[in-house]
Amino acid sequence: MEFAIDIRDMTVAYRDKPVLWDVDLQVAPGVLIAIVGPNGAGKTTLIKASLGLIKPAAGSVLIHGKPYAQQRKSVAYVPQRGSVDWDFPTDVLDVVTMGLYGKLGWFKRPGKEERVDALKALSQVGMEEFANRQISQLSGGQQQRVFLARALVQNADVYFMDEPFQGVDATTERAIVDLLQNLRKQGKTVAVVHHDLQTVSEYFDEVMLLNVRRIASGPVGSEFTEENLRTTYGGRVAFVSALSAKQTS
């Protein structure tokens, strides 16, 4: 089977300290997968290395059977909201339209068709009425929706999202979940760095447990277990006990 995401032997080190060590991850098309692990586990590094934003010491990444460099236009990325300069003087529609630059090239200006596509993406996340609003005037949840629209407008086959639920209100969280499920219905593959263990089983099909090394990956039902969680978090997570109690009740 050709995997949508195929990461092999990924190793990343900072100043000779391994952040990721010999990590493998294979994800089939049309799957929502959560990447979970403690702080410093290498979750964000895994995504950035997969996208060529960080140079790995070893490893390879294939997207639908081809090197990422050949598949850039079919991959979309939603970074952590905290890594973005939201004071940059631009409006919502321009931010979303920037998602099309990979297809247009930096020297071709977006036209009417691109703006229509951007407004459609904003409508999908409930932000169309904010199209002319300065991004600095938005709430955290609204900013996150704008970044999701920026990814949607690319009409990618594979999406990498880094903590899209972090710091958002309940309404935005529900909107993001609905969006992820719609992407899955379209056959898209979505890998999400996720921190809320309580919602993994509800939101995702598969899970990867990561702590520098891959602890486990696969269907939530078989891999999101007390044993794997304790190995990943070192027993320092209260949810492990709650999960154990739920499984035995």
Wavefront OBJ file of the C-alpha trace (Angstrom):
o trace
v 0.000 0.000 0.000
v 1.210 3.508 -0.795
v 1.204 5.582 2.390
v 0.102 9.218 2.439
v 2.890 9.895 4.975
v 5.905 7.610 5.154
v 8.644 8.687 7.577
v 11.601 6.333 7.924
v 14.520 6.382 10.377
v 14.046 10.070 11.264
v 16.794 11.332 13.565
v 17.237 14.981 14.567
v 19.839 16.304 16.998
v 20.529 19.755 18.441
v 24.144 20.242 19.535
v 24.664 16.484 19.544
v 21.604 15.919 21.743
v 19.006 13.718 19.974
v 15.533 15.244 19.815
v 14.219 12.462 17.600
v 15.879 9.079 17.376
v 15.265 6.621 14.535
v 11.551 7.408 14.262
v 9.253 5.664 11.782
v 5.678 6.651 10.982
v 3.420 5.356 8.229
v -0.060 6.837 7.744
v -2.582 5.623 5.192
v -4.661 8.017 3.059
v -7.824 9.361 4.656
v -6.664 9.006 8.265
v -6.750 11.486 11.153
v -3.763 10.806 13.407
v -2.839 12.477 16.688
v 0.824 12.862 17.646
v 1.060 12.956 21.441
v 3.829 13.014 24.001
v 5.287 15.111 26.839
v 6.946 18.490 26.393
v 10.286 18.074 24.668
v 9.261 14.762 23.091
v 10.014 16.020 19.570
v 6.459 16.373 18.251
v 6.920 19.755 16.573
v 10.402 18.753 15.444
v 8.953 15.715 13.680
v 6.610 17.901 11.655
v 9.242 20.514 10.849
v 11.773 17.888 9.795
v 9.137 16.245 7.603
v 8.518 19.601 5.899
v 12.184 20.398 5.385
v 12.093 23.273 7.893
v 14.703 21.461 10.003
v 17.457 19.358 8.496
v 17.482 15.861 9.991
v 20.690 14.006 10.753
v 19.174 10.955 9.071
v 15.920 9.726 7.641
v 13.569 10.140 4.707
v 10.031 11.391 4.142
v 7.723 10.307 1.336
v 4.343 11.883 0.618
v 2.194 9.539 -1.462
v 5.308 7.683 -2.547
v 7.415 10.690 -3.580
v 9.967 12.851 -1.709
v 8.422 15.837 0.022
v 10.387 18.209 -2.247
v 8.340 16.898 -5.182
v 5.044 17.074 -3.279
v 5.152 20.528 -1.700
v 2.005 21.687 -3.465
v 0.022 18.760 -2.083
v 0.994 19.411 1.557
v -0.378 22.125 3.873
v 0.997 23.178 7.258
v -0.681 24.888 10.206
v 2.029 26.032 12.658
v 1.523 26.801 16.319
v -0.385 30.057 16.701
v 2.211 31.339 19.166
v 4.937 31.164 16.512
v 3.233 33.754 14.289
v 3.651 37.544 14.418
v 0.001 38.558 14.669
v 0.929 42.268 14.775
v 2.002 42.148 11.131
v -0.124 44.776 9.318
v -2.340 42.687 7.046
v -5.963 41.639 6.892
v -7.620 38.248 7.138
v -8.262 37.792 3.416
v -4.626 38.499 2.556
v -3.416 35.946 5.119
v -5.615 33.243 3.614
v -4.648 34.202 0.058
v -0.986 33.716 1.018
v -1.778 30.004 1.133
v -2.001 30.091 -2.674
v 1.478 31.513 -3.264
v 2.937 28.022 -3.546
v 0.814 27.459 -6.643
v 0.926 31.013 -8.009
v 4.569 31.753 -7.361
v 5.703 34.837 -5.454
v 5.694 37.129 -8.493
v 2.141 36.542 -9.713
v -0.431 38.563 -7.817
v -3.623 36.822 -6.670
v -6.622 37.679 -8.836
v -10.378 37.464 -8.531
v -10.407 33.670 -8.706
v -7.920 33.366 -5.841
v -9.914 35.777 -3.687
v -13.074 33.778 -4.329
v -11.238 30.631 -3.216
v -9.956 32.413 -0.107
v -13.454 33.635 0.815
v -14.780 30.102 0.363
v -12.122 28.778 2.749
v -13.003 31.482 5.276
v -16.658 30.500 4.981
v -15.738 26.891 5.804
v -14.311 28.016 9.149
v -17.027 30.583 9.871
v -14.798 33.629 9.324
v -16.026 35.101 6.021
v -17.464 38.216 7.694
v -14.010 39.003 9.106
v -12.288 39.038 5.693
v -11.311 42.725 5.906
v -10.431 42.702 9.599
v -6.813 43.236 10.678
v -5.444 39.968 12.060
v -4.214 41.747 15.204
v -7.848 42.531 16.070
v -8.910 38.901 16.213
v -9.242 36.677 19.258
v -6.994 33.645 19.639
v -9.699 31.289 18.405
v -10.432 33.496 15.397
v -6.740 33.674 14.513
v -6.546 29.893 14.590
v -9.521 29.626 12.243
v -7.826 32.015 9.810
v -4.727 29.831 9.756
v -6.878 26.771 9.139
v -8.537 28.589 6.226
v -5.070 29.410 4.883
v -4.331 25.678 4.839
v -7.735 24.767 3.387
v -7.377 27.100 0.414
v -4.359 25.079 -0.706
v -6.643 22.073 -1.344
v -3.833 19.797 -0.183
v -3.873 16.015 0.106
v -1.889 15.938 3.359
v -2.154 18.354 6.286
v 0.257 18.782 9.182
v -1.194 20.758 12.104
v 0.771 21.759 15.197
v -1.455 22.152 18.281
v -4.507 23.587 16.442
v -6.685 23.212 19.558
v -4.337 25.013 21.925
v -5.849 28.065 23.607
v -9.105 28.087 21.625
v -12.661 28.385 22.927
v -15.147 25.517 22.863
v -16.913 26.853 19.752
v -13.654 26.995 17.795
v -12.653 23.541 19.006
v -15.923 22.109 17.723
v -15.428 23.908 14.408
v -11.931 22.430 14.076
v -13.201 18.927 14.815
v -15.904 19.305 12.161
v -13.269 20.541 9.727
v -10.997 17.550 10.403
v -13.871 15.145 9.876
v -14.799 16.824 6.586
v -11.206 16.531 5.397
v -11.268 12.824 6.212
v -14.506 12.400 4.226
v -12.677 13.923 1.263
v -9.908 11.331 1.600
v -7.373 13.787 3.021
v -4.746 12.744 5.557
v -4.235 14.896 8.643
v -1.452 14.589 11.242
v -2.100 16.699 14.338
v 0.210 17.447 17.258
v -2.268 17.186 20.115
v -1.976 17.754 23.855
v -5.398 16.805 25.255
v -5.287 13.081 25.951
v -8.942 13.094 26.995
v -10.124 13.772 23.428
v -7.771 11.517 21.447
v -10.242 8.623 21.247
v -13.098 10.943 20.286
v -11.339 12.998 17.617
v -8.848 10.675 15.925
v -8.605 7.361 14.088
v -4.965 6.677 14.911
v -2.384 7.866 17.415
v 1.383 8.121 17.567
v 2.938 8.147 21.034
v 6.308 9.860 20.904
v 9.051 10.583 23.388
v 12.214 11.121 21.330
v 11.617 7.585 20.072
v 8.363 6.265 18.733
v 6.685 4.360 21.544
v 3.743 3.152 19.476
v 1.573 4.113 16.520
v -1.576 2.741 14.959
v -5.326 2.591 15.622
v -6.436 4.389 18.767
v -8.297 1.286 19.957
v -5.176 -0.873 20.068
v -2.319 1.603 20.720
v -3.791 4.233 23.066
v -3.318 2.016 26.104
v -2.310 2.471 29.713
v 0.977 0.656 29.116
v 1.929 2.815 26.137
v 0.907 6.004 27.920
v 2.994 5.122 30.977
v 5.985 4.378 28.760
v 5.518 7.673 26.900
v 4.918 9.913 29.908
v 6.847 7.998 32.531
v 3.759 7.580 34.678
v 3.542 11.348 35.225
v 0.132 11.826 33.663
v -3.051 11.714 35.725
v -5.064 10.614 32.722
v -3.337 7.223 32.751
v -5.122 6.254 35.959
v -8.433 7.586 34.663
v -8.021 5.646 31.411
v -7.198 2.477 33.325
v -10.299 2.851 35.476
v -12.448 3.447 32.401
v -11.093 0.394 30.619
v -11.737 -1.894 33.590
v -15.211 -0.582 34.420
l 1 2 3 4 5 6 7 8 9 10 11 12 13 14 15 16 17 18 19 20 21 22 23 24 25 26 27 28 29 30 31 32 33 34 35 36 37 38 39 40 41 42 43 44 45 46 47 48 49 50 51 52 53 54 55 56 57 58 59 60 61 62 63 64 65 66 67 68 69 70 71 72 73 74 75 76 77 78 79 80 81 82 83 84 85 86 87 88 89 90 91 92 93 94 95 96 97 98 99 100 101 102 103 104 105 106 107 108 109 110 111 112 113 114 115 116 117 118 119 120 121 122 123 124 125 126 127 128 129 130 131 132 133 134 135 136 137 138 139 140 141 142 143 144 145 146 147 148 149 150 151 152 153 154 155 156 157 158 159 160 161 162 163 164 165 166 167 168 169 170 171 172 173 174 175 176 177 178 179 180 181 182 183 184 185 186 187 188 189 190 191 192 193 194 195 196 197 198 199 200 201 202 203 204 205 206 207 208 209 210 211 212 213 214 215 216 217 218 219 220 221 222 223 224 225 226 227 228 229 230 231 232 233 234 235 236 237 238 239 240 241 242 243 244 245 246 247 248 249
